[in-house]
C-alpha cells in the first residue's frame, strides 16, 4: 500500500476545516435572513371606528349623522395610536367628514387616545385594542370638548 505524504494530509485537513466554517457561516446567514423575513411577512390588520364629539352644538341623537358644523370639528381632534404601554406614538389618524376613520397597522396591542387630551381639557377615555393580521378591529371613540 502506498501512503499519502504528510503535506497532502495537512492540506486536506485545512481544506475540510475551511469548508466547515463556510458551511456553518452560510447556515447562520440563512437562518437570520429567514427570521427577518418571517417577522416582516405578517400582513397588517386594520383599525376602524367612529369619532363622536360632544361640543357646543345642540343635542343630537346618538344614531343621527352629525351636522355640517360638527363635521368641521373632526379635523381639529385627531386621534393618536400608541404602542401597548401607551407611551410610544405609533400613528395619528383624523376622522373624515362623517367622523369615520380607518388605518392599517401591524399586528399587535395598541392604545387609542385623543390628541391634546390633558392640555386642552378634552375628556376622553383611552381605549386598548388588538390588531390581528388580515382582520379589522372596530373601536369607536367618544370625546367631550368640555365646551358648553
Secondary structure, 3 states (H helix, E strand, C coil): CCCCCHHHHHHHHHHHHHHHHHHHHHHHHHHHHHHHHHHHCCCCEEEEEEEEEECCCCCCCCCCCCCHHHHCCHHHCCEEEEECCCCCEEEEECCCCCCEEEEEECCEEEEEEECCCCCCCCEECCEEEEECCCCEEECCEEEECCCC
